[in-house]
Amino acid sequence: MDKVFVHQISDDDNIKPKYFIKWEGEISLMLLASNHLIICYENHIYLYPLVSDDALITNDERNWGFETDIKFLSRSSKKIRNDL
């Protein structure tokens, strides 16, 4: 089992591990957002929160499965409506 580390750079340029996730298997794509880590593996997307005080993140917040493998992610420029 491997670990995915997210490091934090402080104001005095010190780098230290902030969060880590235990991960089994390969990663196809990984994105770091302000409060989340997004990991794509084959045909699944996993969303991990980065707002906890605990360094170890054990559960994903959400995950999605698709029929085909994920090759890339793109940000939409359209406004998303939450009332649908």
Jmol script that loads the backbone (N, CA, C; Angstrom):
load data "model"
ATOM      1  N   MET A   1       0.847  -1.179   0.000  1.00  0.00           N
ATOM      2  CA  MET A   1       0.000   0.000   0.000  1.00  0.00           C
ATOM      3  C   MET A   1       0.889   1.238   0.000  1.00  0.00           C
ATOM      4  N   ASP A   2       0.579   2.159  -0.881  1.00  0.00           N
ATOM      5  CA  ASP A   2       1.337   3.400  -0.998  1.00  0.00           C
ATOM      6  C   ASP A   2       0.595   4.536  -0.317  1.00  0.00           C
ATOM      7  N   LYS A   3       1.273   5.659  -0.202  1.00  0.00           N
ATOM      8  CA  LYS A   3       0.654   6.857   0.364  1.00  0.00           C
ATOM      9  C   LYS A   3       0.804   8.008  -0.613  1.00  0.00           C
ATOM     10  N   VAL A   4      -0.225   8.831  -0.690  1.00  0.00           N
ATOM     11  CA  VAL A   4      -0.184  10.064  -1.463  1.00  0.00           C
ATOM     12  C   VAL A   4      -0.028  11.188  -0.453  1.00  0.00           C
ATOM     13  N   PHE A   5       1.042  11.969  -0.566  1.00  0.00           N
ATOM     14  CA  PHE A   5       1.299  13.064   0.367  1.00  0.00           C
ATOM     15  C   PHE A   5       0.957  14.403  -0.273  1.00  0.00           C
ATOM     16  N   VAL A   6       0.355  15.286   0.501  1.00  0.00           N
ATOM     17  CA  VAL A   6       0.149  16.679   0.106  1.00  0.00           C
ATOM     18  C   VAL A   6       0.975  17.511   1.065  1.00  0.00           C
ATOM     19  N   HIS A   7       1.920  18.289   0.518  1.00  0.00           N
ATOM     20  CA  HIS A   7       2.821  19.087   1.344  1.00  0.00           C
ATOM     21  C   HIS A   7       2.341  20.531   1.425  1.00  0.00           C
ATOM     22  N   GLN A   8       2.714  21.181   2.508  1.00  0.00           N
ATOM     23  CA  GLN A   8       2.383  22.582   2.719  1.00  0.00           C
ATOM     24  C   GLN A   8       3.675  23.383   2.805  1.00  0.00           C
ATOM     25  N   ILE A   9       3.687  24.528   2.130  1.00  0.00           N
ATOM     26  CA  ILE A   9       4.845  25.425   2.195  1.00  0.00           C
ATOM     27  C   ILE A   9       4.469  26.596   3.095  1.00  0.00           C
ATOM     28  N   SER A  10       5.228  26.791   4.152  1.00  0.00           N
ATOM     29  CA  SER A  10       4.938  27.870   5.093  1.00  0.00           C
ATOM     30  C   SER A  10       5.523  29.189   4.600  1.00  0.00           C
ATOM     31  N   ASP A  11       5.258  30.257   5.309  1.00  0.00           N
ATOM     32  CA  ASP A  11       5.753  31.584   4.928  1.00  0.00           C
ATOM     33  C   ASP A  11       7.279  31.661   4.916  1.00  0.00           C
ATOM     34  N   ASP A  12       7.928  30.847   5.734  1.00  0.00           N
ATOM     35  CA  ASP A  12       9.395  30.866   5.755  1.00  0.00           C
ATOM     36  C   ASP A  12       9.996  29.789   4.846  1.00  0.00           C
ATOM     37  N   ASP A  13       9.219  29.337   3.856  1.00  0.00           N
ATOM     38  CA  ASP A  13       9.653  28.380   2.827  1.00  0.00           C
ATOM     39  C   ASP A  13       9.994  26.998   3.362  1.00  0.00           C
ATOM     40  N   ASN A  14       9.500  26.627   4.532  1.00  0.00           N
ATOM     41  CA  ASN A  14       9.663  25.267   5.021  1.00  0.00           C
ATOM     42  C   ASN A  14       8.576  24.397   4.409  1.00  0.00           C
ATOM     43  N   ILE A  15       8.967  23.215   3.983  1.00  0.00           N
ATOM     44  CA  ILE A  15       8.020  22.273   3.385  1.00  0.00           C
ATOM     45  C   ILE A  15       7.801  21.131   4.356  1.00  0.00           C
ATOM     46  N   LYS A  16       6.535  20.841   4.644  1.00  0.00           N
ATOM     47  CA  LYS A  16       6.228  19.735   5.543  1.00  0.00           C
ATOM     48  C   LYS A  16       4.969  19.035   5.052  1.00  0.00           C
ATOM     49  N   PRO A  17       4.870  17.717   5.304  1.00  0.00           N
ATOM     50  CA  PRO A  17       3.655  17.004   4.918  1.00  0.00           C
ATOM     51  C   PRO A  17       2.450  17.524   5.700  1.00  0.00           C
ATOM     52  N   LYS A  18       1.366  17.777   5.006  1.00  0.00           N
ATOM     53  CA  LYS A  18       0.146  18.278   5.647  1.00  0.00           C
ATOM     54  C   LYS A  18      -0.912  17.175   5.736  1.00  0.00           C
ATOM     55  N   TYR A  19      -1.122  16.453   4.637  1.00  0.00           N
ATOM     56  CA  TYR A  19      -2.101  15.371   4.583  1.00  0.00           C
ATOM     57  C   TYR A  19      -1.484  14.181   3.871  1.00  0.00           C
ATOM     58  N   PHE A  20      -2.021  12.997   4.163  1.00  0.00           N
ATOM     59  CA  PHE A  20      -1.672  11.845   3.350  1.00  0.00           C
ATOM     60  C   PHE A  20      -2.836  10.882   3.296  1.00  0.00           C
ATOM     61  N   ILE A  21      -2.904  10.163   2.191  1.00  0.00           N
ATOM     62  CA  ILE A  21      -3.971   9.209   1.927  1.00  0.00           C
ATOM     63  C   ILE A  21      -3.311   7.875   1.612  1.00  0.00           C
ATOM     64  N   LYS A  22      -3.765   6.816   2.255  1.00  0.00           N
ATOM     65  CA  LYS A  22      -3.281   5.479   1.911  1.00  0.00           C
ATOM     66  C   LYS A  22      -3.993   5.066   0.631  1.00  0.00           C
ATOM     67  N   TRP A  23      -3.222   4.635  -0.345  1.00  0.00           N
ATOM     68  CA  TRP A  23      -3.776   4.322  -1.653  1.00  0.00           C
ATOM     69  C   TRP A  23      -3.237   2.985  -2.139  1.00  0.00           C
ATOM     70  N   GLU A  24      -4.124   2.149  -2.622  1.00  0.00           N
ATOM     71  CA  GLU A  24      -3.734   0.856  -3.153  1.00  0.00           C
ATOM     72  C   GLU A  24      -3.953   0.872  -4.657  1.00  0.00           C
ATOM     73  N   GLY A  25      -2.926   0.681  -5.425  1.00  0.00           N
ATOM     74  CA  GLY A  25      -3.059   0.659  -6.875  1.00  0.00           C
ATOM     75  C   GLY A  25      -2.415   1.867  -7.526  1.00  0.00           C
ATOM     76  N   GLU A  26      -2.632   1.970  -8.828  1.00  0.00           N
ATOM     77  CA  GLU A  26      -2.054   3.066  -9.590  1.00  0.00           C
ATOM     78  C   GLU A  26      -2.994   4.263  -9.594  1.00  0.00           C
ATOM     79  N   ILE A  27      -2.474   5.397 -10.050  1.00  0.00           N
ATOM     80  CA  ILE A  27      -3.269   6.614 -10.202  1.00  0.00           C
ATOM     81  C   ILE A  27      -3.157   7.057 -11.651  1.00  0.00           C
ATOM     82  N   SER A  28      -4.308   7.270 -12.303  1.00  0.00           N
ATOM     83  CA  SER A  28      -4.303   7.719 -13.689  1.00  0.00           C
ATOM     84  C   SER A  28      -4.109   9.228 -13.775  1.00  0.00           C
ATOM     85  N   LEU A  29      -4.735   9.944 -12.854  1.00  0.00           N
ATOM     86  CA  LEU A  29      -4.711  11.401 -12.872  1.00  0.00           C
ATOM     87  C   LEU A  29      -4.955  11.900 -11.464  1.00  0.00           C
ATOM     88  N   MET A  30      -4.245  12.958 -11.060  1.00  0.00           N
ATOM     89  CA  MET A  30      -4.440  13.528  -9.736  1.00  0.00           C
ATOM     90  C   MET A  30      -4.475  15.047  -9.857  1.00  0.00           C
ATOM     91  N   LEU A  31      -5.476  15.670  -9.212  1.00  0.00           N
ATOM     92  CA  LEU A  31      -5.623  17.119  -9.222  1.00  0.00           C
ATOM     93  C   LEU A  31      -5.721  17.607  -7.788  1.00  0.00           C
ATOM     94  N   LEU A  32      -5.091  18.734  -7.518  1.00  0.00           N
ATOM     95  CA  LEU A  32      -5.155  19.340  -6.200  1.00  0.00           C
ATOM     96  C   LEU A  32      -5.935  20.640  -6.312  1.00  0.00           C
ATOM     97  N   ALA A  33      -7.049  20.720  -5.597  1.00  0.00           N
ATOM     98  CA  ALA A  33      -7.851  21.942  -5.539  1.00  0.00           C
ATOM     99  C   ALA A  33      -7.618  22.573  -4.169  1.00  0.00           C
ATOM    100  N   SER A  34      -8.253  23.699  -3.909  1.00  0.00           N
ATOM    101  CA  SER A  34      -7.987  24.400  -2.655  1.00  0.00           C
ATOM    102  C   SER A  34      -8.368  23.577  -1.427  1.00  0.00           C
ATOM    103  N   ASN A  35      -9.465  22.840  -1.494  1.00  0.00           N
ATOM    104  CA  ASN A  35      -9.911  22.072  -0.330  1.00  0.00           C
ATOM    105  C   ASN A  35     -10.113  20.588  -0.606  1.00  0.00           C
ATOM    106  N   HIS A  36      -9.688  20.125  -1.785  1.00  0.00           N
ATOM    107  CA  HIS A  36      -9.907  18.730  -2.149  1.00  0.00           C
ATOM    108  C   HIS A  36      -8.747  18.182  -2.967  1.00  0.00           C
ATOM    109  N   LEU A  37      -8.574  16.877  -2.850  1.00  0.00           N
ATOM    110  CA  LEU A  37      -7.676  16.136  -3.719  1.00  0.00           C
ATOM    111  C   LEU A  37      -8.554  15.228  -4.563  1.00  0.00           C
ATOM    112  N   ILE A  38      -8.370  15.275  -5.881  1.00  0.00           N
ATOM    113  CA  ILE A  38      -9.166  14.481  -6.803  1.00  0.00           C
ATOM    114  C   ILE A  38      -8.248  13.452  -7.431  1.00  0.00           C
ATOM    115  N   ILE A  39      -8.604  12.191  -7.280  1.00  0.00           N
ATOM    116  CA  ILE A  39      -7.808  11.101  -7.831  1.00  0.00           C
ATOM    117  C   ILE A  39      -8.665  10.327  -8.823  1.00  0.00           C
ATOM    118  N   CYS A  40      -8.127  10.111 -10.020  1.00  0.00           N
ATOM    119  CA  CYS A  40      -8.794   9.305 -11.040  1.00  0.00           C
ATOM    120  C   CYS A  40      -8.025   8.003 -11.183  1.00  0.00           C
ATOM    121  N   TYR A  41      -8.770   6.920 -11.178  1.00  0.00           N
ATOM    122  CA  TYR A  41      -8.178   5.606 -11.395  1.00  0.00           C
ATOM    123  C   TYR A  41      -9.108   4.820 -12.312  1.00  0.00           C
ATOM    124  N   GLU A  42      -8.629   4.521 -13.488  1.00  0.00           N
ATOM    125  CA  GLU A  42      -9.388   3.821 -14.514  1.00  0.00           C
ATOM    126  C   GLU A  42     -10.712   4.532 -14.771  1.00  0.00           C
ATOM    127  N   ASN A  43     -11.833   3.957 -14.343  1.00  0.00           N
ATOM    128  CA  ASN A  43     -13.132   4.574 -14.631  1.00  0.00           C
ATOM    129  C   ASN A  43     -13.803   5.153 -13.378  1.00  0.00           C
ATOM    130  N   HIS A  44     -13.002   5.490 -12.372  1.00  0.00           N
ATOM    131  CA  HIS A  44     -13.541   6.066 -11.131  1.00  0.00           C
ATOM    132  C   HIS A  44     -12.863   7.393 -10.801  1.00  0.00           C
ATOM    133  N   ILE A  45     -13.634   8.289 -10.196  1.00  0.00           N
ATOM    134  CA  ILE A  45     -13.112   9.549  -9.660  1.00  0.00           C
ATOM    135  C   ILE A  45     -13.390   9.558  -8.159  1.00  0.00           C
ATOM    136  N   TYR A  46     -12.364   9.869  -7.372  1.00  0.00           N
ATOM    137  CA  TYR A  46     -12.486   9.936  -5.915  1.00  0.00           C
ATOM    138  C   TYR A  46     -12.178  11.354  -5.463  1.00  0.00           C
ATOM    139  N   LEU A  47     -13.031  11.894  -4.609  1.00  0.00           N
ATOM    140  CA  LEU A  47     -12.878  13.248  -4.090  1.00  0.00           C
ATOM    141  C   LEU A  47     -12.570  13.162  -2.596  1.00  0.00           C
ATOM    142  N   TYR A  48     -11.395  13.650  -2.205  1.00  0.00           N
ATOM    143  CA  TYR A  48     -10.965  13.602  -0.808  1.00  0.00           C
ATOM    144  C   TYR A  48     -10.927  15.014  -0.237  1.00  0.00           C
ATOM    145  N   PRO A  49     -11.515  15.233   0.941  1.00  0.00           N
ATOM    146  CA  PRO A  49     -11.494  16.568   1.557  1.00  0.00           C
ATOM    147  C   PRO A  49     -10.137  16.856   2.190  1.00  0.00           C
ATOM    148  N   LEU A  50      -9.685  18.095   2.077  1.00  0.00           N
ATOM    149  CA  LEU A  50      -8.421  18.520   2.695  1.00  0.00           C
ATOM    150  C   LEU A  50      -8.703  19.617   3.713  1.00  0.00           C
ATOM    151  N   VAL A  51      -9.676  19.422   4.555  1.00  0.00           N
ATOM    152  CA  VAL A  51     -10.039  20.437   5.537  1.00  0.00           C
ATOM    153  C   VAL A  51      -9.974  19.895   6.964  1.00  0.00           C
ATOM    154  N   SER A  52      -9.613  18.665   7.125  1.00  0.00           N
ATOM    155  CA  SER A  52      -9.564  18.045   8.440  1.00  0.00           C
ATOM    156  C   SER A  52      -8.279  18.425   9.173  1.00  0.00           C
ATOM    157  N   ASP A  53      -8.326  18.376  10.496  1.00  0.00           N
ATOM    158  CA  ASP A  53      -7.114  18.586  11.298  1.00  0.00           C
ATOM    159  C   ASP A  53      -6.242  17.336  11.324  1.00  0.00           C
ATOM    160  N   ASP A  54      -6.851  16.193  11.007  1.00  0.00           N
ATOM    161  CA  ASP A  54      -6.088  14.947  10.970  1.00  0.00           C
ATOM    162  C   ASP A  54      -5.252  14.883   9.706  1.00  0.00           C
ATOM    163  N   ALA A  55      -4.039  14.436   9.832  1.00  0.00           N
ATOM    164  CA  ALA A  55      -3.164  14.327   8.656  1.00  0.00           C
ATOM    165  C   ALA A  55      -3.585  13.162   7.767  1.00  0.00           C
ATOM    166  N   LEU A  56      -4.061  12.066   8.382  1.00  0.00           N
ATOM    167  CA  LEU A  56      -4.469  10.894   7.620  1.00  0.00           C
ATOM    168  C   LEU A  56      -5.914  11.046   7.176  1.00  0.00           C
ATOM    169  N   ILE A  57      -6.134  10.994   5.874  1.00  0.00           N
ATOM    170  CA  ILE A  57      -7.492  11.055   5.326  1.00  0.00           C
ATOM    171  C   ILE A  57      -7.872   9.628   4.968  1.00  0.00           C
ATOM    172  N   THR A  58      -8.909   9.107   5.608  1.00  0.00           N
ATOM    173  CA  THR A  58      -9.237   7.695   5.466  1.00  0.00           C
ATOM    174  C   THR A  58     -10.373   7.421   4.493  1.00  0.00           C
ATOM    175  N   ASN A  59     -11.302   8.334   4.331  1.00  0.00           N
ATOM    176  CA  ASN A  59     -12.458   8.081   3.473  1.00  0.00           C
ATOM    177  C   ASN A  59     -12.619   9.172   2.435  1.00  0.00           C
ATOM    178  N   ASP A  60     -13.086   8.764   1.261  1.00  0.00           N
ATOM    179  CA  ASP A  60     -13.383   9.772   0.255  1.00  0.00           C
ATOM    180  C   ASP A  60     -14.713  10.443   0.599  1.00  0.00           C
ATOM    181  N   GLU A  61     -14.850  11.683   0.186  1.00  0.00           N
ATOM    182  CA  GLU A  61     -16.077  12.438   0.415  1.00  0.00           C
ATOM    183  C   GLU A  61     -17.157  11.994  -0.566  1.00  0.00           C
ATOM    184  N   ARG A  62     -16.740  11.792  -1.806  1.00  0.00           N
ATOM    185  CA  ARG A  62     -17.628  11.307  -2.867  1.00  0.00           C
ATOM    186  C   ARG A  62     -16.807  10.505  -3.851  1.00  0.00           C
ATOM    187  N   ASN A  63     -17.483   9.658  -4.614  1.00  0.00           N
ATOM    188  CA  ASN A  63     -16.821   8.980  -5.718  1.00  0.00           C
ATOM    189  C   ASN A  63     -17.831   8.705  -6.819  1.00  0.00           C
ATOM    190  N   TRP A  64     -17.310   8.645  -8.032  1.00  0.00           N
ATOM    191  CA  TRP A  64     -18.156   8.435  -9.197  1.00  0.00           C
ATOM    192  C   TRP A  64     -17.553   7.327 -10.039  1.00  0.00           C
ATOM    193  N   GLY A  65     -18.400   6.485 -10.603  1.00  0.00           N
ATOM    194  CA  GLY A  65     -17.966   5.433 -11.512  1.00  0.00           C
ATOM    195  C   GLY A  65     -18.562   5.665 -12.895  1.00  0.00           C
ATOM    196  N   PHE A  66     -17.785   5.395 -13.928  1.00  0.00           N
ATOM    197  CA  PHE A  66     -18.220   5.598 -15.303  1.00  0.00           C
ATOM    198  C   PHE A  66     -18.021   4.316 -16.102  1.00  0.00           C
ATOM    199  N   GLU A  67     -18.644   4.241 -17.263  1.00  0.00           N
ATOM    200  CA  GLU A  67     -18.541   3.046 -18.092  1.00  0.00           C
ATOM    201  C   GLU A  67     -17.178   2.910 -18.765  1.00  0.00           C
ATOM    202  N   THR A  68     -16.528   4.032 -19.062  1.00  0.00           N
ATOM    203  CA  THR A  68     -15.230   3.993 -19.737  1.00  0.00           C
ATOM    204  C   THR A  68     -14.162   4.637 -18.854  1.00  0.00           C
ATOM    205  N   ASP A  69     -12.914   4.351 -19.176  1.00  0.00           N
ATOM    206  CA  ASP A  69     -11.801   4.925 -18.423  1.00  0.00           C
ATOM    207  C   ASP A  69     -11.735   6.439 -18.614  1.00  0.00           C
ATOM    208  N   ILE A  70     -11.242   7.118 -17.594  1.00  0.00           N
ATOM    209  CA  ILE A  70     -11.113   8.576 -17.618  1.00  0.00           C
ATOM    210  C   ILE A  70      -9.747   8.921 -18.192  1.00  0.00           C
ATOM    211  N   LYS A  71      -9.741   9.742 -19.221  1.00  0.00           N
ATOM    212  CA  LYS A  71      -8.494  10.135 -19.875  1.00  0.00           C
ATOM    213  C   LYS A  71      -8.043  11.528 -19.465  1.00  0.00           C
ATOM    214  N   PHE A  72      -8.993  12.453 -19.209  1.00  0.00           N
ATOM    215  CA  PHE A  72      -8.654  13.812 -18.795  1.00  0.00           C
ATOM    216  C   PHE A  72      -9.863  14.438 -18.126  1.00  0.00           C
ATOM    217  N   LEU A  73      -9.629  15.520 -17.392  1.00  0.00           N
ATOM    218  CA  LEU A  73     -10.693  16.303 -16.778  1.00  0.00           C
ATOM    219  C   LEU A  73     -10.588  17.720 -17.301  1.00  0.00           C
ATOM    220  N   SER A  74     -11.726  18.357 -17.461  1.00  0.00           N
ATOM    221  CA  SER A  74     -11.752  19.717 -17.980  1.00  0.00           C
ATOM    222  C   SER A  74     -12.700  20.545 -17.139  1.00  0.00           C
ATOM    223  N   ARG A  75     -12.329  21.767 -16.882  1.00  0.00           N
ATOM    224  CA  ARG A  75     -13.185  22.670 -16.127  1.00  0.00           C
ATOM    225  C   ARG A  75     -14.173  23.319 -17.082  1.00  0.00           C
ATOM    226  N   SER A  76     -15.432  23.300 -16.714  1.00  0.00           N
ATOM    227  CA  SER A  76     -16.467  23.913 -17.539  1.00  0.00           C
ATOM    228  C   SER A  76     -16.530  25.405 -17.261  1.00  0.00           C
ATOM    229  N   SER A  77     -16.727  26.187 -18.305  1.00  0.00           N
ATOM    230  CA  SER A  77     -16.850  27.630 -18.122  1.00  0.00           C
ATOM    231  C   SER A  77     -18.305  28.042 -17.912  1.00  0.00           C
ATOM    232  N   LYS A  78     -19.219  27.086 -18.014  1.00  0.00           N
ATOM    233  CA  LYS A  78     -20.631  27.382 -17.816  1.00  0.00           C
ATOM    234  C   LYS A  78     -20.964  27.359 -16.327  1.00  0.00           C
ATOM    235  N   LYS A  79     -21.898  28.206 -15.928  1.00  0.00           N
ATOM    236  CA  LYS A  79     -22.338  28.235 -14.539  1.00  0.00           C
ATOM    237  C   LYS A  79     -23.183  27.004 -14.260  1.00  0.00           C
ATOM    238  N   ILE A  80     -22.908  26.332 -13.166  1.00  0.00           N
ATOM    239  CA  ILE A  80     -23.634  25.133 -12.796  1.00  0.00           C
ATOM    240  C   ILE A  80     -24.851  25.523 -11.970  1.00  0.00           C
ATOM    241  N   ARG A  81     -25.996  24.993 -12.358  1.00  0.00           N
ATOM    242  CA  ARG A  81     -27.233  25.290 -11.626  1.00  0.00           C
ATOM    243  C   ARG A  81     -27.472  24.176 -10.611  1.00  0.00           C
ATOM    244  N   ASN A  82     -27.661  24.560  -9.366  1.00  0.00           N
ATOM    245  CA  ASN A  82     -27.897  23.590  -8.302  1.00  0.00           C
ATOM    246  C   ASN A  82     -29.372  23.316  -8.084  1.00  0.00           C
ATOM    247  N   ASP A  83     -30.246  24.032  -8.756  1.00  0.00           N
ATOM    248  CA  ASP A  83     -31.678  23.885  -8.501  1.00  0.00           C
ATOM    249  C   ASP A  83     -32.345  22.882  -9.433  1.00  0.00           C
ATOM    250  N   LEU A  84     -31.591  22.134 -10.224  1.00  0.00           N
ATOM    251  CA  LEU A  84     -32.188  21.167 -11.155  1.00  0.00           C
ATOM    252  C   LEU A  84     -32.478  19.870 -10.477  1.00  0.00           C
TER     253      LEU A  84
END
end "model"
wireframe off; spacefill off
backbone 0.3
color backbone group
